[in-house]
Amino acid sequence: MVVAAVENGQVQYKGYGTVSRGQMACPDERTLFELGALSGVFTTTLVTKQAMEGQFNLGGPINPYLPKGADAPAFQPQKCVEVVLPDPSSGRPERILSCTPDPLGEEVCIAFCDLITHTSGLPNSGHGLYDWHPVGTEVSLQGPRQGFTRQNLYAQVAEYPLKTHPGASFHFSNIGIALAGHLAADIAGLPFEELLEQALLRPLNMKDTRIRLSAGQRERLAPGHDSRGRPVLHWDFDGMAPAAGLKSTAADLTAFLVANLKTDGSRMSAVMEQAQQARADVAFPALLRPTEAGYGWLISKLTPQSNQPVVWMYGGTAGFRAFIGFIKDAGTGIVLLSNSAGDIRELGFEMLEVQYNAAKK
């Protein structure tokens, strides 16, 4: 594991353990790790930036920007009536609610903001694709389907009927984040990774955050391990890359964290401030704290006593876990990167609590 602690602009790095049983060196801030769903906050920040620069309207429908031949599902409003049925066994009537599509109701299309707040109504994953939930269980974790391209993603999106009104409720969706990233790239006329590098990574001097690694970066990529310490294969994404395909280092993620903490009035600071705003309630049995969703980020209370909002995100693949969390008002944050599949979310929150309590003294 590698830990980075940020306090009032100062950064400290600490590595723990060894890279693997065969590589006895301790990992450091230049060791590369897979980010899994933590990749999504880079995509949502990019989409927010492109929208604020006038490339498209976050509140506007995505349909006009889909490539030729692609389609997105729309929500058809329902008309519900109460039906009373006789129940001969009890002698009392049974009342049920019968709902059918309302032919007079106007269809509701998915907007860009629905995709990046996980309120589009699209599923998390499907048909053997990457399946990960930052606050859910990890038993359904699946790898990338080989050969699943951007074109395959566009073709598959149309197959998902929407069961909820877009924007109405939070349902974590890797499909939605991947779609948002590819749409932003198509509008800019660039491949996703190239757009991400030009618009976000290069301005933040993040040279080691990539989907496709150079030979030198491959040498610094840690091997992954499952929860029992057994080696597992690395995961490489194509169509789902904007949601799950990034690899990065503690040094790069700390640069991103520090940029998110800034309030200097710059355009980048304004973009990140927009992405951090709470916009939808998140309800999930595994959540230990009241939580809301921003653009890609989750916002939870540190403790009931402090009432401090923690902006955070967490991701994983078969052999890696990654966490970023920060308390903006306190100027503190934590980056955790692990090349094994053990859960590190609560460790991140515990370290943030220690930081916050120390800052108050």
C-alpha positions, 0 to 999 in steps of 0.5 A, a space after each residue: 500500500 502507498 499512502 499520501 496525506 495532504 495537510 495545508 498544501 504539505 504532502 507526505 508519502 509512505 509506502 507499506 509492505 512490498 510490491 509482491 512476494 517476488 519484488 521485495 522493494 517497498 511501493 512508493 509514490 511513483 508505483 502505478 496502480 489500477 484505479 477501477 471506478 475511481 477513474 470515473 471522477 476524472 471523466 466527470 471532472 472532464 465532462 464538467 469542464 467541457 460543459 463549462 467551456 460551452 461544448 454542450 449543456 449539462 442539462 441538455 439531452 444526450 441524444 443529439 450527440 450520439 453517433 449516427 445509428 446509435 440510440 439511448 433509451 427514454 423514460 415513458 411516463 406511466 399512468 396508474 389506476 387502482 383496480 379492485 378485484 374480488 377475493 373469494 377466499 377472504 370475502 374482501 376486495 383486493 386493491 392493486 395499482 395497475 400501471 401502463 405507459 401513458 400515451 399522452 405523456 412526453 418521453 423523458 430523455 437522459 441528460 449529461 448531468 444525469 450520466 455524471 450524477 449516476 441518476 440516468 436510470 442506466 444499469 451499473 453494468 451488463 452482459 458481462 461488463 465491468 461491475 463495481 459499486 463503490 458503496 456496494 458489495 464486491 462479490 459481483 466484481 467482473 473484469 472487462 470483456 475482451 474486445 468490448 469497444 466504444 462502438 459496442 457500448 453505443 450499441 448496447 446502451 439502447 437495449 436498456 429500458 429505463 425503469 425510473 425517470 432520469 434525474 429522479 434517483 441515484 443508481 450507480 452506473 459504470 455504463 453511464 460514466 463510460 457513455 459520458 466520457 465517450 460522448 465528450 470525446 466525440 464532441 471534441 473530435 478526439 479519442 477519450 484518452 487524448 482529450 483527458 490528457 489535453 484538457 485535465 491531466 496535462 494542466 495538472 502535470 499528471 504524467 502517470 495517469 493513463 489508460 495505455 501505459 508506456 514501456 517505462 510505466 509498465 515497469 512501475 505497474 504493481 502486480 495485482 493480488 486478490 484478497 488472499 494474496 494470490 496474483 491476478 491478471 491486470 485489467 485493460 479496458 476499451 469501451 468501459 475505459 472512461 469508467 474504470 480504465 485508468 492507472 495512476 500513482 500516489 503522486 499523480 492522485 495527490 496532484 489531483 487532490 490538491 487541485 480539488 482543495 484549491 479555491 483560488 478563483 481559477 477556471 480549473 478550481 471553478 470546474 472542480 467546485 462544480 463537480 463537488 457539489 451534492 446533487 442527489 441523495 444516495 441510499 444504499 444498505 452498505 453505507 455507514 454515513 449519510 451520503 449524497 452524490 456530486 458529479 462523480 464524487 460521493 459526499 458523506 459526513 465524516 462523523 455525526 459529531 463533526 458534521 464535516 462533509 468528506 468528498 470521496 471516491 473509491 474503486 477496485 479491480 481484481 487485484 487493486 483498491 484505490 481511495 481519495 477523500 478530502 475535507 475542503 474546509 480543513 485543507 486535508 486529504 488522503 490518497 490510498 492505493 493498494 495492490 490487493 483486493 482488501 477493502 480500504 474505505 474505512 481506513 481512508 475515513 479513519 485517517 481523515 478523522 485523525 487529520 481533522 481532529 489534529 487540525 482542530 487542536 
